């Protein structure tokens, strides 16, 4: 499995990395533009991410904008709908407008912080992505 984590806070980024690392490769970035660049590079190299975890409030470009760009990159590369990367929003923002916008842009799950191991693994399992740790 390949994971991309967008999280600007050092501790939260490390927590997510620690949770996901036993299940595969994790790339963790701090800004929205870094996330889009990493996603574009991985997709073009034929090494698409299985799941992307996006915080919404990050520098340079919000997680919502990153999600739009992820779907744009997929479309440009002939990847549509269910065959795309699973995107999970991980944020403190639980208001209706943010949740609605994320699902409108085709995220698969929306987790409200604080994030813990059980929430992450349960979400991955529900998306059919949970495999035995390496």
C-alpha positions, 0 to 999 in steps of 0.5 A: 500500500502507498499512502500520502499524508497532508498534515502541517502539524509535526506531531499529527503528521508523525502520528499518522505516519506511525499508524500507517507505516506498518501497512505500507509506504507513507509520504508525508507533506506539510503544504497543499502544494507539496501534496499536489506535486507528490500526487502528480509525480506518483501518478505519472510514475505509475505509482499511484497512492492507494489512500490520501489523508488530507487536513483541510487547514494547511498552508498554501492551498487548503485540503479542499483545493488539494482534493479538487486537484487530485481528482483533476490529475486523475481525470487527466490520466484517465482515472475515473470514479471508483478506480481512483485513489481513496481520499480521507479528510482528517480535520478539526472542521466538522461543520456542514459546509466543509463536510458537504464540499469534501463529499461533493469533490468525491472524498471517500471518508471524513474523520474529525480530529482528534485522529487515533489508530482505531478511527484510521484503521476502521476507515481503511477497513471500510474502504477495503484497503486494510491489509495485514501489517508488513 
